Amino acid sequence: MTNEIVVRILAERIISGGLNPLRDRVMQLDDVVNVDYRKAVEDYILMHSEALGENKIEEVK
């Protein structure tokens, strides 16, 4: 079971290039070592990047 708020924070840090406070560098997907959280973060990123992609396509048309 994952906490959706934590998943959102992790995913948004990865997407925006935010810092990983434990490693003092840019957050990467590999920093998420818990299997359940990693899967949830991957899904969150895919869902939100697809939505961004659709918006960009509509703007070009």
DRENPA-3360 file (N, C-alpha, C; in nm, 2 decimals, always signed):
BEGIN
1 = MTNEIVVR = +0.08/-0.12/+0.00/+0.00/+0.00/+0.00/+0.09/+0.12/+0.00 ~ +0.06/+0.22/-0.09/+0.13/+0.34/-0.10/+0.05/+0.46/-0.06 ~ +0.12/+0.57/-0.02/+0.06/+0.69/+0.02/+0.06/+0.78/-0.11 ~ -0.06/+0.81/-0.16/-0.07/+0.89/-0.28/+0.00/+1.03/-0.28 ~ +0.00/+1.09/-0.16/+0.07/+1.22/-0.15/+0.22/+1.20/-0.17 ~ +0.28/+1.10/-0.11/+0.42/+1.07/-0.12/+0.45/+1.04/-0.27 ~ +0.37/+0.96/-0.33/+0.39/+0.92/-0.47/+0.39/+1.05/-0.56 ~ +0.29/+1.14/-0.53/+0.29/+1.26/-0.61/+0.41/+1.35/-0.59;
9 = ILAERIIS = +0.45/+1.36/-0.46/+0.57/+1.44/-0.43/+0.70/+1.38/-0.50 ~ +0.72/+1.25/-0.49/+0.83/+1.19/-0.56/+0.83/+1.21/-0.71 ~ +0.71/+1.18/-0.77/+0.70/+1.19/-0.91/+0.72/+1.34/-0.96 ~ +0.67/+1.43/-0.89/+0.68/+1.57/-0.93/+0.83/+1.62/-0.92 ~ +0.90/+1.57/-0.82/+1.04/+1.60/-0.80/+1.12/+1.54/-0.92 ~ +1.08/+1.42/-0.96/+1.15/+1.36/-1.07/+1.12/+1.44/-1.20 ~ +1.00/+1.47/-1.22/+0.95/+1.54/-1.35/+1.02/+1.68/-1.35 ~ +1.02/+1.75/-1.24/+1.07/+1.89/-1.24/+1.22/+1.90/-1.22;
17 = GGLNPLRD = +1.29/+1.79/-1.19/+1.43/+1.80/-1.17/+1.46/+1.85/-1.03 ~ +1.37/+1.82/-0.94/+1.39/+1.87/-0.80/+1.50/+1.78/-0.73 ~ +1.54/+1.83/-0.62/+1.65/+1.77/-0.54/+1.61/+1.65/-0.46 ~ +1.69/+1.55/-0.45/+1.67/+1.44/-0.35/+1.75/+1.48/-0.23 ~ +1.68/+1.51/-0.12/+1.74/+1.56/+0.00/+1.84/+1.46/+0.07 ~ +1.82/+1.33/+0.04/+1.91/+1.23/+0.10/+2.04/+1.22/+0.03 ~ +2.04/+1.24/-0.10/+2.16/+1.23/-0.18/+2.22/+1.36/-0.23 ~ +2.15/+1.47/-0.20/+2.19/+1.60/-0.24/+2.23/+1.61/-0.39;
25 = RVMQLDDV = +2.13/+1.56/-0.47/+2.15/+1.57/-0.62/+2.00/+1.56/-0.67 ~ +2.00/+1.58/-0.80/+1.86/+1.58/-0.87/+1.80/+1.44/-0.85 ~ +1.67/+1.44/-0.82/+1.59/+1.32/-0.79/+1.58/+1.24/-0.92 ~ +1.60/+1.11/-0.91/+1.59/+1.02/-1.02/+1.50/+0.90/-0.98 ~ +1.44/+0.84/-1.08/+1.35/+0.72/-1.06/+1.43/+0.61/-0.98 ~ +1.56/+0.59/-1.01/+1.64/+0.49/-0.94/+1.65/+0.52/-0.79 ~ +1.62/+0.64/-0.75/+1.63/+0.67/-0.61/+1.51/+0.61/-0.53 ~ +1.40/+0.57/-0.60/+1.29/+0.51/-0.54/+1.31/+0.36/-0.54;
33 = VNVDYRKA = +1.35/+0.31/-0.42/+1.39/+0.17/-0.41/+1.28/+0.07/-0.37 ~ +1.17/+0.12/-0.31/+1.06/+0.04/-0.27/+0.98/+0.01/-0.40 ~ +0.96/-0.12/-0.42/+0.90/-0.17/-0.54/+0.76/-0.11/-0.56 ~ +0.68/-0.11/-0.46/+0.54/-0.06/-0.47/+0.54/+0.09/-0.50 ~ +0.63/+0.17/-0.43/+0.63/+0.31/-0.46/+0.69/+0.34/-0.60 ~ +0.79/+0.26/-0.64/+0.85/+0.28/-0.77/+0.74/+0.26/-0.88 ~ +0.67/+0.15/-0.87/+0.56/+0.13/-0.97/+0.46/+0.24/-0.97 ~ +0.42/+0.28/-0.85/+0.32/+0.39/-0.84/+0.37/+0.52/-0.90;
41 = VEDYILMH = +0.50/+0.55/-0.87/+0.56/+0.67/-0.93/+0.57/+0.66/-1.08 ~ +0.61/+0.55/-1.13/+0.62/+0.53/-1.28/+0.48/+0.55/-1.34 ~ +0.38/+0.49/-1.28/+0.24/+0.51/-1.33/+0.20/+0.66/-1.33 ~ +0.23/+0.72/-1.22/+0.19/+0.87/-1.20/+0.26/+0.95/-1.31 ~ +0.39/+0.92/-1.34/+0.46/+1.00/-1.44/+0.40/+0.97/-1.58 ~ +0.38/+0.84/-1.61/+0.32/+0.81/-1.74/+0.18/+0.87/-1.76 ~ +0.10/+0.87/-1.65/-0.03/+0.93/-1.67/-0.02/+1.08/-1.69 ~ +0.07/+1.15/-1.62/+0.07/+1.29/-1.63/+0.16/+1.33/-1.75;
49 = SEALGENK = +0.25/+1.26/-1.79/+0.32/+1.29/-1.92/+0.24/+1.27/-2.04 ~ +0.15/+1.17/-2.04/+0.06/+1.15/-2.15/-0.04/+1.27/-2.16 ~ -0.09/+1.32/-2.05/-0.18/+1.43/-2.05/-0.11/+1.56/-2.10 ~ +0.02/+1.57/-2.06/+0.10/+1.69/-2.11/+0.12/+1.67/-2.26 ~ +0.15/+1.55/-2.31/+0.17/+1.53/-2.45/+0.04/+1.56/-2.53 ~ -0.07/+1.52/-2.48/-0.20/+1.55/-2.55/-0.22/+1.70/-2.56 ~ -0.19/+1.77/-2.46/-0.21/+1.92/-2.46/-0.12/+1.98/-2.56 ~ +0.00/+1.93/-2.57/+0.10/+1.99/-2.66/+0.05/+1.96/-2.81;
57 = IEEVK = +0.00/+1.85/-2.83/-0.05/+1.81/-2.96/-0.16/+1.90/-3.00 ~ -0.26/+1.93/-2.91/-0.37/+2.01/-2.94/-0.33/+2.15/-2.97 ~ -0.23/+2.20/-2.89/-0.18/+2.34/-2.92/-0.12/+2.36/-3.05 ~ -0.05/+2.26/-3.11/+0.01/+2.27/-3.24/-0.09/+2.27/-3.35 ~ -0.20/+2.20/-3.33/-0.30/+2.19/-3.44/-0.37/+2.32/-3.45;
% end
